[in-house]
Amino acid sequence: MKAGIHPAYNECSVICACGSVFKTRSTHKGDIRVEICSSCHPFFTGRQKLVDTEGRVDRFNKKVQRSREMQEARKK
């Protein structure tokens, strides 16, 4: 490698949303924040993490039901 043209390779902390912190080396200045890491990812933990509590079909059915109720209210 040529001297003087490469960025500094320093130690930095990686901070996950779950609270896990680990050290690595990078040219990035400061801490690195991530949303998911190996200590909270479902593949590594073996647990499934539900993100969406209400599915698209359920939301659609609610919308259709509200539409029907509004149409019935107009007819009265």
N, CA, C and O atoms as a Tripos MOL2 file, in Angstrom:
@<TRIPOS>MOLECULE
protein
  304   303    76     0     0
PROTEIN
NO_CHARGES

@<TRIPOS>ATOM
      1 N           0.8390   -1.1800    0.0000 N.3       1 MET1
      2 CA          0.0000    0.0000    0.0000 C.3       1 MET1
      3 C           0.8820    1.2410    0.0000 C.2       1 MET1
      4 O           1.9540    1.2740    0.6060 O.2       1 MET1
      5 N           0.3960    2.2560   -0.6970 N.am      2 LYS2
      6 CA          1.1160    3.5200   -0.6940 C.3       2 LYS2
      7 C           0.9330    4.2070    0.6530 C.2       2 LYS2
      8 O          -0.1420    4.1560    1.2510 O.2       2 LYS2
      9 N           1.9750    4.8360    1.1090 N.am      3 ALA3
     10 CA          1.9180    5.5370    2.3920 C.3       3 ALA3
     11 C           1.2440    6.8930    2.2250 C.2       3 ALA3
     12 O           1.4790    7.5980    1.2430 O.2       3 ALA3
     13 N           0.3970    7.2540    3.2010 N.am      4 GLY4
     14 CA         -0.1820    8.5830    3.2380 C.3       4 GLY4
     15 C          -1.4590    8.7910    2.4320 C.2       4 GLY4
     16 O          -2.0000    9.8960    2.4570 O.2       4 GLY4
     17 N          -1.9770    7.7760    1.7080 N.am      5 ILE5
     18 CA         -3.1920    7.9930    0.9150 C.3       5 ILE5
     19 C          -4.4080    7.2570    1.4680 C.2       5 ILE5
     20 O          -5.5230    7.4740    0.9930 O.2       5 ILE5
     21 N          -4.2190    6.4060    2.4440 N.am      6 HIS6
     22 CA         -5.3150    5.6130    2.9870 C.3       6 HIS6
     23 C          -5.8470    6.2370    4.2780 C.2       6 HIS6
     24 O          -5.0790    6.8090    5.0510 O.2       6 HIS6
     25 N          -7.1690    6.1290    4.5160 N.am      7 PRO7
     26 CA         -7.7310    6.6860    5.7570 C.3       7 PRO7
     27 C          -7.2790    5.8840    6.9740 C.2       7 PRO7
     28 O          -6.8800    4.7240    6.8630 O.2       7 PRO7
     29 N          -7.3500    6.5170    8.1170 N.am      8 ALA8
     30 CA         -6.9470    5.8650    9.3700 C.3       8 ALA8
     31 C          -7.9050    4.7220    9.6940 C.2       8 ALA8
     32 O          -9.1180    4.8530    9.5230 O.2       8 ALA8
     33 N          -7.3610    3.6120   10.1560 N.am      9 TYR9
     34 CA         -8.1220    2.4100   10.4820 C.3       9 TYR9
     35 C          -8.1660    2.2960   11.9990 C.2       9 TYR9
     36 O          -7.2560    1.7390   12.6130 O.2       9 TYR9
     37 N          -9.2290    2.8240   12.6020 N.am     10 ASN10
     38 CA         -9.3150    2.9360   14.0560 C.3      10 ASN10
     39 C         -10.3160    1.9560   14.6450 C.2      10 ASN10
     40 O         -11.1430    1.3840   13.9350 O.2      10 ASN10
     41 N         -10.2230    1.7760   15.9580 N.am     11 GLU11
     42 CA        -11.1980    0.9520   16.6720 C.3      11 GLU11
     43 C         -12.4480    1.7930   16.9260 C.2      11 GLU11
     44 O         -12.3530    2.9590   17.3100 O.2      11 GLU11
     45 N         -13.6280    1.1890   16.7080 N.am     12 CYS12
     46 CA        -14.8890    1.8900   16.9640 C.3      12 CYS12
     47 C         -15.8840    0.9190   17.5910 C.2      12 CYS12
     48 O         -15.7040   -0.2970   17.5270 O.2      12 CYS12
     49 N         -16.9250    1.4640   18.1900 N.am     13 SER13
     50 CA        -17.9590    0.6520   18.8310 C.3      13 SER13
     51 C         -19.1590    0.5330   17.9090 C.2      13 SER13
     52 O         -19.5520    1.5010   17.2570 O.2      13 SER13
     53 N         -19.7450   -0.6720   17.8580 N.am     14 VAL14
     54 CA        -20.9880   -0.9020   17.1380 C.3      14 VAL14
     55 C         -22.0680   -1.0550   18.1960 C.2      14 VAL14
     56 O         -21.9770   -1.9230   19.0640 O.2      14 VAL14
     57 N         -23.1020   -0.2030   18.1240 N.am     15 ILE15
     58 CA        -24.1650   -0.1830   19.1260 C.3      15 ILE15
     59 C         -25.4620   -0.6050   18.4580 C.2      15 ILE15
     60 O         -25.9050    0.0170   17.4930 O.2      15 ILE15
     61 N         -26.0680   -1.6680   18.9780 N.am     16 CYS16
     62 CA        -27.3180   -2.1920   18.4310 C.3      16 CYS16
     63 C         -28.5020   -1.5760   19.1730 C.2      16 CYS16
     64 O         -28.3550   -1.0880   20.2940 O.2      16 CYS16
     65 N         -29.6760   -1.6020   18.5400 N.am     17 ALA17
     66 CA        -30.8990   -1.0920   19.1620 C.3      17 ALA17
     67 C         -31.2890   -1.9150   20.3900 C.2      17 ALA17
     68 O         -31.9700   -1.4090   21.2820 O.2      17 ALA17
     69 N         -30.8600   -3.1890   20.4440 N.am     18 CYS18
     70 CA        -31.1800   -4.0410   21.5910 C.3      18 CYS18
     71 C         -30.3030   -3.7280   22.8010 C.2      18 CYS18
     72 O         -30.5670   -4.2140   23.9010 O.2      18 CYS18
     73 N         -29.2560   -2.9180   22.6030 N.am     19 GLY19
     74 CA        -28.3820   -2.5420   23.7030 C.3      19 GLY19
     75 C         -27.0270   -3.2250   23.6680 C.2      19 GLY19
     76 O         -26.1460   -2.8890   24.4600 O.2      19 GLY19
     77 N         -26.8470   -4.1620   22.7790 N.am     20 SER20
     78 CA        -25.5810   -4.8720   22.6610 C.3      20 SER20
     79 C         -24.5160   -3.9530   22.0530 C.2      20 SER20
     80 O         -24.7860   -3.2160   21.1040 O.2      20 SER20
     81 N         -23.3150   -4.0070   22.6080 N.am     21 VAL21
     82 CA        -22.2030   -3.1880   22.1260 C.3      21 VAL21
     83 C         -21.0010   -4.0940   21.9130 C.2      21 VAL21
     84 O         -20.6760   -4.9180   22.7670 O.2      21 VAL21
     85 N         -20.3390   -3.9370   20.7640 N.am     22 PHE22
     86 CA        -19.0980   -4.6650   20.5410 C.3      22 PHE22
     87 C         -18.1270   -3.7890   19.7700 C.2      22 PHE22
     88 O         -18.5290   -2.8470   19.0880 O.2      22 PHE22
     89 N         -16.8590   -4.1060   19.8810 N.am     23 LYS23
     90 CA        -15.7930   -3.3210   19.2600 C.3      23 LYS23
     91 C         -15.3790   -3.9630   17.9440 C.2      23 LYS23
     92 O         -15.3720   -5.1850   17.8000 O.2      23 LYS23
     93 N         -15.0330   -3.1050   16.9870 N.am     24 THR24
     94 CA        -14.4960   -3.5520   15.7090 C.3      24 THR24
     95 C         -13.5560   -2.4690   15.2030 C.2      24 THR24
     96 O         -13.3720   -1.4420   15.8550 O.2      24 THR24
     97 N         -12.9740   -2.6990   14.0610 N.am     25 ARG25
     98 CA        -12.0890   -1.7040   13.4700 C.3      25 ARG25
     99 C         -12.6910   -1.2430   12.1560 C.2      25 ARG25
    100 O         -13.2300   -2.0410   11.3890 O.2      25 ARG25
    101 N         -12.5920    0.0660   11.9070 N.am     26 SER26
    102 CA        -13.1850    0.6340   10.7070 C.3      26 SER26
    103 C         -12.5360    1.9720   10.3890 C.2      26 SER26
    104 O         -11.8720    2.5670   11.2380 O.2      26 SER26
    105 N         -12.7310    2.4410    9.1640 N.am     27 THR27
    106 CA        -12.2940    3.7850    8.7960 C.3      27 THR27
    107 C         -13.3580    4.8120    9.1530 C.2      27 THR27
    108 O         -13.1400    6.0130    8.9960 O.2      27 THR27
    109 N         -14.5080    4.3480    9.6310 N.am     28 HIS28
    110 CA        -15.6040    5.2270   10.0470 C.3      28 HIS28
    111 C         -15.2090    5.9520   11.3210 C.2      28 HIS28
    112 O         -14.6300    5.3580   12.2310 O.2      28 HIS28
    113 N         -15.5230    7.2330   11.3810 N.am     29 LYS29
    114 CA        -15.2010    8.0130   12.5790 C.3      29 LYS29
    115 C         -16.3830    7.9740   13.5290 C.2      29 LYS29
    116 O         -17.5050    8.2690   13.1180 O.2      29 LYS29
    117 N         -16.1690    7.6260   14.7600 N.am     30 GLY30
    118 CA        -17.2270    7.5830   15.7590 C.3      30 GLY30
    119 C         -17.8750    6.2170   15.8500 C.2      30 GLY30
    120 O         -17.4100    5.2420   15.2590 O.2      30 GLY30
    121 N         -18.9770    6.1720   16.6160 N.am     31 ASP31
    122 CA        -19.6930    4.9170   16.8250 C.3      31 ASP31
    123 C         -20.5860    4.5990   15.6310 C.2      31 ASP31
    124 O         -21.0240    5.4970   14.9120 O.2      31 ASP31
    125 N         -20.8490    3.3130   15.4290 N.am     32 ILE32
    126 CA        -21.7440    2.8460   14.3770 C.3      32 ILE32
    127 C         -22.9910    2.3110   15.0650 C.2      32 ILE32
    128 O         -22.8980    1.4630   15.9520 O.2      32 ILE32
    129 N         -24.1600    2.8040   14.6600 N.am     33 ARG33
    130 CA        -25.4340    2.3590   15.2410 C.3      33 ARG33
    131 C         -26.1590    1.4790   14.2320 C.2      33 ARG33
    132 O         -26.3060    1.8430   13.0660 O.2      33 ARG33
    133 N         -26.6190    0.2950   14.7030 N.am     34 VAL34
    134 CA        -27.3450   -0.6460   13.8500 C.3      34 VAL34
    135 C         -28.6780   -0.9960   14.5010 C.2      34 VAL34
    136 O         -28.8430   -0.8600   15.7130 O.2      34 VAL34
    137 N         -29.6340   -1.4530   13.6770 N.am     35 GLU35
    138 CA        -30.9520   -1.8110   14.1870 C.3      35 GLU35
    139 C         -31.0080   -3.2450   14.6900 C.2      35 GLU35
    140 O         -31.7900   -3.5570   15.5880 O.2      35 GLU35
    141 N         -30.1910   -4.1140   14.1230 N.am     36 ILE36
    142 CA        -30.2430   -5.5330   14.4880 C.3      36 ILE36
    143 C         -28.8290   -6.1090   14.4310 C.2      36 ILE36
    144 O         -28.0330   -5.7350   13.5680 O.2      36 ILE36
    145 N         -28.5230   -7.0170   15.3520 N.am     37 CYS37
    146 CA        -27.1960   -7.6280   15.4040 C.3      37 CYS37
    147 C         -27.3370   -9.1290   15.6370 C.2      37 CYS37
    148 O         -28.4500   -9.6540   15.6700 O.2      37 CYS37
    149 N         -26.2300   -9.8060   15.7950 N.am     38 SER38
    150 CA        -26.2610  -11.2620   15.9650 C.3      38 SER38
    151 C         -26.8650  -11.6870   17.2980 C.2      38 SER38
    152 O         -27.3000  -12.8320   17.4300 O.2      38 SER38
    153 N         -26.9050  -10.8030   18.2880 N.am     39 SER39
    154 CA        -27.4950  -11.1960   19.5690 C.3      39 SER39
    155 C         -29.0080  -11.0060   19.6130 C.2      39 SER39
    156 O         -29.6510  -11.4690   20.5560 O.2      39 SER39
    157 N         -29.5970  -10.3340   18.6140 N.am     40 CYS40
    158 CA        -31.0530  -10.1710   18.6070 C.3      40 CYS40
    159 C         -31.6900  -10.6060   17.2860 C.2      40 CYS40
    160 O         -32.9150  -10.5710   17.1690 O.2      40 CYS40
    161 N         -30.9050  -11.0130   16.2920 N.am     41 HIS41
    162 CA        -31.4630  -11.4440   15.0070 C.3      41 HIS41
    163 C         -32.1010  -12.8240   15.1580 C.2      41 HIS41
    164 O         -31.5030  -13.7070   15.7740 O.2      41 HIS41
    165 N         -33.3150  -13.0330   14.6060 N.am     42 PRO42
    166 CA        -34.0130  -14.3180   14.7530 C.3      42 PRO42
    167 C         -33.2230  -15.5210   14.2350 C.2      42 PRO42
    168 O         -33.3650  -16.6180   14.7750 O.2      42 PRO42
    169 N         -32.4060  -15.3450   13.2170 N.am     43 PHE43
    170 CA        -31.6180  -16.4640   12.6970 C.3      43 PHE43
    171 C         -30.6490  -16.9920   13.7460 C.2      43 PHE43
    172 O         -30.4810  -18.2040   13.8770 O.2      43 PHE43
    173 N         -30.0120  -16.1020   14.4910 N.am     44 PHE44
    174 CA        -29.0250  -16.5000   15.4890 C.3      44 PHE44
    175 C         -29.6550  -16.8930   16.8190 C.2      44 PHE44
    176 O         -29.1260  -17.7600   17.5160 O.2      44 PHE44
    177 N         -30.7730  -16.2720   17.1840 N.am     45 THR45
    178 CA        -31.3950  -16.5520   18.4790 C.3      45 THR45
    179 C         -32.3410  -17.7430   18.4320 C.2      45 THR45
    180 O         -32.5860  -18.3720   19.4620 O.2      45 THR45
    181 N         -32.8770  -18.0640   17.2570 N.am     46 GLY46
    182 CA        -33.8220  -19.1670   17.1330 C.3      46 GLY46
    183 C         -35.2390  -18.7810   17.4960 C.2      46 GLY46
    184 O         -36.1300  -19.6290   17.4810 O.2      46 GLY46
    185 N         -35.4690  -17.5180   17.8230 N.am     47 ARG47
    186 CA        -36.8080  -17.0270   18.1560 C.3      47 ARG47
    187 C         -37.3220  -16.1770   17.0090 C.2      47 ARG47
    188 O         -36.5590  -15.4680   16.3530 O.2      47 ARG47
    189 N         -38.6220  -16.2570   16.7750 N.am     48 GLN48
    190 CA        -39.2170  -15.4340   15.7350 C.3      48 GLN48
    191 C         -39.6650  -14.1200   16.3480 C.2      48 GLN48
    192 O         -40.2730  -14.1010   17.4180 O.2      48 GLN48
    193 N         -39.3680  -13.0350   15.6780 N.am     49 LYS49
    194 CA        -39.7250  -11.7130   16.1670 C.3      49 LYS49
    195 C         -40.8020  -11.1540   15.2460 C.2      49 LYS49
    196 O         -40.5630  -10.9430   14.0570 O.2      49 LYS49
    197 N         -41.9960  -10.9140   15.8030 N.am     50 LEU50
    198 CA        -43.0890  -10.3890   15.0030 C.3      50 LEU50
    199 C         -42.9780   -8.8730   14.9380 C.2      50 LEU50
    200 O         -42.9990   -8.1890   15.9610 O.2      50 LEU50
    201 N         -42.8610   -8.3660   13.7290 N.am     51 VAL51
    202 CA        -42.7410   -6.9280   13.5410 C.3      51 VAL51
    203 C         -44.1010   -6.3290   13.2190 C.2      51 VAL51
    204 O         -44.4920   -5.3180   13.8010 O.2      51 VAL51
    205 N         -44.8220   -6.9520   12.2910 N.am     52 ASP52
    206 CA        -46.1280   -6.4560   11.8740 C.3      52 ASP52
    207 C         -47.1910   -7.2180   12.6460 C.2      52 ASP52
    208 O         -47.3440   -8.4250   12.4580 O.2      52 ASP52
    209 N         -47.9290   -6.5330   13.5140 N.am     53 THR53
    210 CA        -48.9260   -7.2120   14.3370 C.3      53 THR53
    211 C         -50.2390   -7.4090   13.6010 C.2      53 THR53
    212 O         -51.0160   -8.3000   13.9460 O.2      53 THR53
    213 N         -50.4940   -6.5960   12.5980 N.am     54 GLU54
    214 CA        -51.7360   -6.7110   11.8570 C.3      54 GLU54
    215 C         -51.4030   -6.8830   10.3790 C.2      54 GLU54
    216 O         -50.7140   -6.0500    9.7890 O.2      54 GLU54
    217 N         -51.8940   -7.9640    9.7890 N.am     55 GLY55
    218 CA        -51.5840   -8.2560    8.4020 C.3      55 GLY55
    219 C         -52.3740   -7.4070    7.4260 C.2      55 GLY55
    220 O         -53.3390   -6.7400    7.7990 O.2      55 GLY55
    221 N         -51.9540   -7.4410    6.1810 N.am     56 ARG56
    222 CA        -52.6020   -6.6700    5.1300 C.3      56 ARG56
    223 C         -54.0350   -7.1200    4.9130 C.2      56 ARG56
    224 O         -54.9190   -6.2940    4.6850 O.2      56 ARG56
    225 N         -54.2700   -8.4150    4.9800 N.am     57 VAL57
    226 CA        -55.6180   -8.9380    4.7550 C.3      57 VAL57
    227 C         -56.5710   -8.4300    5.8310 C.2      57 VAL57
    228 O         -57.6980   -8.0400    5.5290 O.2      57 VAL57
    229 N         -56.1230   -8.4330    7.0840 N.am     58 ASP58
    230 CA        -56.9600   -7.9420    8.1810 C.3      58 ASP58
    231 C         -57.3060   -6.4680    7.9950 C.2      58 ASP58
    232 O         -58.4490   -6.0620    8.2050 O.2      58 ASP58
    233 N         -56.3180   -5.6710    7.6020 N.am     59 ARG59
    234 CA        -56.5760   -4.2490    7.3780 C.3      59 ARG59
    235 C         -57.5560   -4.0500    6.2290 C.2      59 ARG59
    236 O         -58.4350   -3.1910    6.3070 O.2      59 ARG59
    237 N         -57.4130   -4.8340    5.1640 N.am     60 PHE60
    238 CA        -58.3330   -4.7370    4.0330 C.3      60 PHE60
    239 C         -59.7500   -5.1030    4.4590 C.2      60 PHE60
    240 O         -60.7050   -4.4140    4.1000 O.2      60 PHE60
    241 N         -59.8890   -6.1780    5.2180 N.am     61 ASN61
    242 CA        -61.2180   -6.5960    5.6740 C.3      61 ASN61
    243 C         -61.8740   -5.5270    6.5470 C.2      61 ASN61
    244 O         -63.0810   -5.3080    6.4430 O.2      61 ASN61
    245 N         -61.1060   -4.8650    7.4010 N.am     62 LYS62
    246 CA        -61.6480   -3.7860    8.2210 C.3      62 LYS62
    247 C         -62.1260   -2.6270    7.3530 C.2      62 LYS62
    248 O         -63.1750   -2.0360    7.6110 O.2      62 LYS62
    249 N         -61.3420   -2.3080    6.3150 N.am     63 LYS63
    250 CA        -61.7100   -1.2250    5.4160 C.3      63 LYS63
    251 C         -63.0070   -1.5480    4.6780 C.2      63 LYS63
    252 O         -63.8710   -0.6810    4.5370 O.2      63 LYS63
    253 N         -63.1490   -2.7750    4.2100 N.am     64 VAL64
    254 CA        -64.3640   -3.2010    3.5150 C.3      64 VAL64
    255 C         -65.5540   -3.1480    4.4660 C.2      64 VAL64
    256 O         -66.6360   -2.7070    4.0780 O.2      64 VAL64
    257 N         -65.3700   -3.5870    5.6920 N.am     65 GLN65
    258 CA        -66.4480   -3.5750    6.6830 C.3      65 GLN65
    259 C         -66.9100   -2.1410    6.9660 C.2      65 GLN65
    260 O         -68.1110   -1.8830    7.0410 O.2      65 GLN65
    261 N         -65.9680   -1.2100    7.1230 N.am     66 ARG66
    262 CA        -66.3300    0.1910    7.3470 C.3      66 ARG66
    263 C         -67.0900    0.7530    6.1530 C.2      66 ARG66
    264 O         -68.0440    1.5130    6.3220 O.2      66 ARG66
    265 N         -66.6730    0.3840    4.9550 N.am     67 SER67
    266 CA        -67.3510    0.8440    3.7430 C.3      67 SER67
    267 C         -68.7900    0.3400    3.7070 C.2      67 SER67
    268 O         -69.7020    1.0960    3.3740 O.2      67 SER67
    269 N         -68.9980   -0.9140    4.0430 N.am     68 ARG68
    270 CA        -70.3550   -1.4840    4.0700 C.3      68 ARG68
    271 C         -71.2250   -0.7840    5.1090 C.2      68 ARG68
    272 O         -72.3920   -0.4880    4.8520 O.2      68 ARG68
    273 N         -70.6580   -0.5220    6.2730 N.am     69 GLU69
    274 CA        -71.4070    0.1540    7.3300 C.3      69 GLU69
    275 C         -71.8060    1.5620    6.9090 C.2      69 GLU69
    276 O         -72.9150    2.0050    7.2080 O.2      69 GLU69
    277 N         -70.9220    2.2650    6.2230 N.am     70 MET70
    278 CA        -71.2340    3.6130    5.7600 C.3      70 MET70
    279 C         -72.3280    3.5850    4.6960 C.2      70 MET70
    280 O         -73.1970    4.4560    4.6830 O.2      70 MET70
    281 N         -72.2950    2.5910    3.8010 N.am     71 GLN71
    282 CA        -73.3250    2.4710    2.7690 C.3      71 GLN71
    283 C         -74.6820    2.1710    3.3980 C.2      71 GLN71
    284 O         -75.6940    2.7290    2.9740 O.2      71 GLN71
    285 N         -74.7170    1.3090    4.3890 N.am     72 GLU72
    286 CA        -75.9690    0.9920    5.0750 C.3      72 GLU72
    287 C         -76.5040    2.2070    5.8240 C.2      72 GLU72
    288 O         -77.7170    2.4110    5.8780 O.2      72 GLU72
    289 N         -75.6330    3.0050    6.3950 N.am     73 ALA73
    290 CA        -76.0510    4.2040    7.1190 C.3      73 ALA73
    291 C         -76.6510    5.2300    6.1590 C.2      73 ALA73
    292 O         -77.5870    5.9400    6.5280 O.2      73 ALA73
    293 N         -76.1330    5.3220    4.9430 N.am     74 ARG74
    294 CA        -76.6620    6.2590    3.9540 C.3      74 ARG74
    295 C         -78.0480    5.8410    3.4800 C.2      74 ARG74
    296 O         -78.8930    6.6920    3.1990 O.2      74 ARG74
    297 N         -78.2850    4.5360    3.3900 N.am     75 LYS75
    298 CA        -79.5710    4.0210    2.9140 C.3      75 LYS75
    299 C         -80.6920    4.2980    3.9050 C.2      75 LYS75
    300 O         -81.8490    4.4170    3.5030 O.2      75 LYS75
    301 N         -80.3750    4.4020    5.1830 N.am     76 LYS76
    302 CA        -81.4030    4.5970    6.2230 C.3      76 LYS76
    303 C         -81.9360    5.9850    6.2490 C.2      76 LYS76
    304 O         -82.8030    6.2980    7.0650 O.2      76 LYS76
@<TRIPOS>BOND
     1     1     2 1
     2     2     3 1
     3     3     4 2
     4     3     5 am
     5     5     6 1
     6     6     7 1
     7     7     8 2
     8     7     9 am
     9     9    10 1
    10    10    11 1
    11    11    12 2
    12    11    13 am
    13    13    14 1
    14    14    15 1
    15    15    16 2
    16    15    17 am
    17    17    18 1
    18    18    19 1
    19    19    20 2
    20    19    21 am
    21    21    22 1
    22    22    23 1
    23    23    24 2
    24    23    25 am
    25    25    26 1
    26    26    27 1
    27    27    28 2
    28    27    29 am
    29    29    30 1
    30    30    31 1
    31    31    32 2
    32    31    33 am
    33    33    34 1
    34    34    35 1
    35    35    36 2
    36    35    37 am
    37    37    38 1
    38    38    39 1
    39    39    40 2
    40    39    41 am
    41    41    42 1
    42    42    43 1
    43    43    44 2
    44    43    45 am
    45    45    46 1
    46    46    47 1
    47    47    48 2
    48    47    49 am
    49    49    50 1
    50    50    51 1
    51    51    52 2
    52    51    53 am
    53    53    54 1
    54    54    55 1
    55    55    56 2
    56    55    57 am
    57    57    58 1
    58    58    59 1
    59    59    60 2
    60    59    61 am
    61    61    62 1
    62    62    63 1
    63    63    64 2
    64    63    65 am
    65    65    66 1
    66    66    67 1
    67    67    68 2
    68    67    69 am
    69    69    70 1
    70    70    71 1
    71    71    72 2
    72    71    73 am
    73    73    74 1
    74    74    75 1
    75    75    76 2
    76    75    77 am
    77    77    78 1
    78    78    79 1
    79    79    80 2
    80    79    81 am
    81    81    82 1
    82    82    83 1
    83    83    84 2
    84    83    85 am
    85    85    86 1
    86    86    87 1
    87    87    88 2
    88    87    89 am
    89    89    90 1
    90    90    91 1
    91    91    92 2
    92    91    93 am
    93    93    94 1
    94    94    95 1
    95    95    96 2
    96    95    97 am
    97    97    98 1
    98    98    99 1
    99    99   100 2
   100    99   101 am
   101   101   102 1
   102   102   103 1
   103   103   104 2
   104   103   105 am
   105   105   106 1
   106   106   107 1
   107   107   108 2
   108   107   109 am
   109   109   110 1
   110   110   111 1
   111   111   112 2
   112   111   113 am
   113   113   114 1
   114   114   115 1
   115   115   116 2
   116   115   117 am
   117   117   118 1
   118   118   119 1
   119   119   120 2
   120   119   121 am
   121   121   122 1
   122   122   123 1
   123   123   124 2
   124   123   125 am
   125   125   126 1
   126   126   127 1
   127   127   128 2
   128   127   129 am
   129   129   130 1
   130   130   131 1
   131   131   132 2
   132   131   133 am
   133   133   134 1
   134   134   135 1
   135   135   136 2
   136   135   137 am
   137   137   138 1
   138   138   139 1
   139   139   140 2
   140   139   141 am
   141   141   142 1
   142   142   143 1
   143   143   144 2
   144   143   145 am
   145   145   146 1
   146   146   147 1
   147   147   148 2
   148   147   149 am
   149   149   150 1
   150   150   151 1
   151   151   152 2
   152   151   153 am
   153   153   154 1
   154   154   155 1
   155   155   156 2
   156   155   157 am
   157   157   158 1
   158   158   159 1
   159   159   160 2
   160   159   161 am
   161   161   162 1
   162   162   163 1
   163   163   164 2
   164   163   165 am
   165   165   166 1
   166   166   167 1
   167   167   168 2
   168   167   169 am
   169   169   170 1
   170   170   171 1
   171   171   172 2
   172   171   173 am
   173   173   174 1
   174   174   175 1
   175   175   176 2
   176   175   177 am
   177   177   178 1
   178   178   179 1
   179   179   180 2
   180   179   181 am
   181   181   182 1
   182   182   183 1
   183   183   184 2
   184   183   185 am
   185   185   186 1
   186   186   187 1
   187   187   188 2
   188   187   189 am
   189   189   190 1
   190   190   191 1
   191   191   192 2
   192   191   193 am
   193   193   194 1
   194   194   195 1
   195   195   196 2
   196   195   197 am
   197   197   198 1
   198   198   199 1
   199   199   200 2
   200   199   201 am
   201   201   202 1
   202   202   203 1
   203   203   204 2
   204   203   205 am
   205   205   206 1
   206   206   207 1
   207   207   208 2
   208   207   209 am
   209   209   210 1
   210   210   211 1
   211   211   212 2
   212   211   213 am
   213   213   214 1
   214   214   215 1
   215   215   216 2
   216   215   217 am
   217   217   218 1
   218   218   219 1
   219   219   220 2
   220   219   221 am
   221   221   222 1
   222   222   223 1
   223   223   224 2
   224   223   225 am
   225   225   226 1
   226   226   227 1
   227   227   228 2
   228   227   229 am
   229   229   230 1
   230   230   231 1
   231   231   232 2
   232   231   233 am
   233   233   234 1
   234   234   235 1
   235   235   236 2
   236   235   237 am
   237   237   238 1
   238   238   239 1
   239   239   240 2
   240   239   241 am
   241   241   242 1
   242   242   243 1
   243   243   244 2
   244   243   245 am
   245   245   246 1
   246   246   247 1
   247   247   248 2
   248   247   249 am
   249   249   250 1
   250   250   251 1
   251   251   252 2
   252   251   253 am
   253   253   254 1
   254   254   255 1
   255   255   256 2
   256   255   257 am
   257   257   258 1
   258   258   259 1
   259   259   260 2
   260   259   261 am
   261   261   262 1
   262   262   263 1
   263   263   264 2
   264   263   265 am
   265   265   266 1
   266   266   267 1
   267   267   268 2
   268   267   269 am
   269   269   270 1
   270   270   271 1
   271   271   272 2
   272   271   273 am
   273   273   274 1
   274   274   275 1
   275   275   276 2
   276   275   277 am
   277   277   278 1
   278   278   279 1
   279   279   280 2
   280   279   281 am
   281   281   282 1
   282   282   283 1
   283   283   284 2
   284   283   285 am
   285   285   286 1
   286   286   287 1
   287   287   288 2
   288   287   289 am
   289   289   290 1
   290   290   291 1
   291   291   292 2
   292   291   293 am
   293   293   294 1
   294   294   295 1
   295   295   296 2
   296   295   297 am
   297   297   298 1
   298   298   299 1
   299   299   300 2
   300   299   301 am
   301   301   302 1
   302   302   303 1
   303   303   304 2
@<TRIPOS>SUBSTRUCTURE
     1 MET1         2 RESIDUE 1 A MET
     2 LYS2         6 RESIDUE 1 A LYS
     3 ALA3        10 RESIDUE 1 A ALA
     4 GLY4        14 RESIDUE 1 A GLY
     5 ILE5        18 RESIDUE 1 A ILE
     6 HIS6        22 RESIDUE 1 A HIS
     7 PRO7        26 RESIDUE 1 A PRO
     8 ALA8        30 RESIDUE 1 A ALA
     9 TYR9        34 RESIDUE 1 A TYR
    10 ASN10       38 RESIDUE 1 A ASN
    11 GLU11       42 RESIDUE 1 A GLU
    12 CYS12       46 RESIDUE 1 A CYS
    13 SER13       50 RESIDUE 1 A SER
    14 VAL14       54 RESIDUE 1 A VAL
    15 ILE15       58 RESIDUE 1 A ILE
    16 CYS16       62 RESIDUE 1 A CYS
    17 ALA17       66 RESIDUE 1 A ALA
    18 CYS18       70 RESIDUE 1 A CYS
    19 GLY19       74 RESIDUE 1 A GLY
    20 SER20       78 RESIDUE 1 A SER
    21 VAL21       82 RESIDUE 1 A VAL
    22 PHE22       86 RESIDUE 1 A PHE
    23 LYS23       90 RESIDUE 1 A LYS
    24 THR24       94 RESIDUE 1 A THR
    25 ARG25       98 RESIDUE 1 A ARG
    26 SER26      102 RESIDUE 1 A SER
    27 THR27      106 RESIDUE 1 A THR
    28 HIS28      110 RESIDUE 1 A HIS
    29 LYS29      114 RESIDUE 1 A LYS
    30 GLY30      118 RESIDUE 1 A GLY
    31 ASP31      122 RESIDUE 1 A ASP
    32 ILE32      126 RESIDUE 1 A ILE
    33 ARG33      130 RESIDUE 1 A ARG
    34 VAL34      134 RESIDUE 1 A VAL
    35 GLU35      138 RESIDUE 1 A GLU
    36 ILE36      142 RESIDUE 1 A ILE
    37 CYS37      146 RESIDUE 1 A CYS
    38 SER38      150 RESIDUE 1 A SER
    39 SER39      154 RESIDUE 1 A SER
    40 CYS40      158 RESIDUE 1 A CYS
    41 HIS41      162 RESIDUE 1 A HIS
    42 PRO42      166 RESIDUE 1 A PRO
    43 PHE43      170 RESIDUE 1 A PHE
    44 PHE44      174 RESIDUE 1 A PHE
    45 THR45      178 RESIDUE 1 A THR
    46 GLY46      182 RESIDUE 1 A GLY
    47 ARG47      186 RESIDUE 1 A ARG
    48 GLN48      190 RESIDUE 1 A GLN
    49 LYS49      194 RESIDUE 1 A LYS
    50 LEU50      198 RESIDUE 1 A LEU
    51 VAL51      202 RESIDUE 1 A VAL
    52 ASP52      206 RESIDUE 1 A ASP
    53 THR53      210 RESIDUE 1 A THR
    54 GLU54      214 RESIDUE 1 A GLU
    55 GLY55      218 RESIDUE 1 A GLY
    56 ARG56      222 RESIDUE 1 A ARG
    57 VAL57      226 RESIDUE 1 A VAL
    58 ASP58      230 RESIDUE 1 A ASP
    59 ARG59      234 RESIDUE 1 A ARG
    60 PHE60      238 RESIDUE 1 A PHE
    61 ASN61      242 RESIDUE 1 A ASN
    62 LYS62      246 RESIDUE 1 A LYS
    63 LYS63      250 RESIDUE 1 A LYS
    64 VAL64      254 RESIDUE 1 A VAL
    65 GLN65      258 RESIDUE 1 A GLN
    66 ARG66      262 RESIDUE 1 A ARG
    67 SER67      266 RESIDUE 1 A SER
    68 ARG68      270 RESIDUE 1 A ARG
    69 GLU69      274 RESIDUE 1 A GLU
    70 MET70      278 RESIDUE 1 A MET
    71 GLN71      282 RESIDUE 1 A GLN
    72 GLU72      286 RESIDUE 1 A GLU
    73 ALA73      290 RESIDUE 1 A ALA
    74 ARG74      294 RESIDUE 1 A ARG
    75 LYS75      298 RESIDUE 1 A LYS
    76 LYS76      302 RESIDUE 1 A LYS
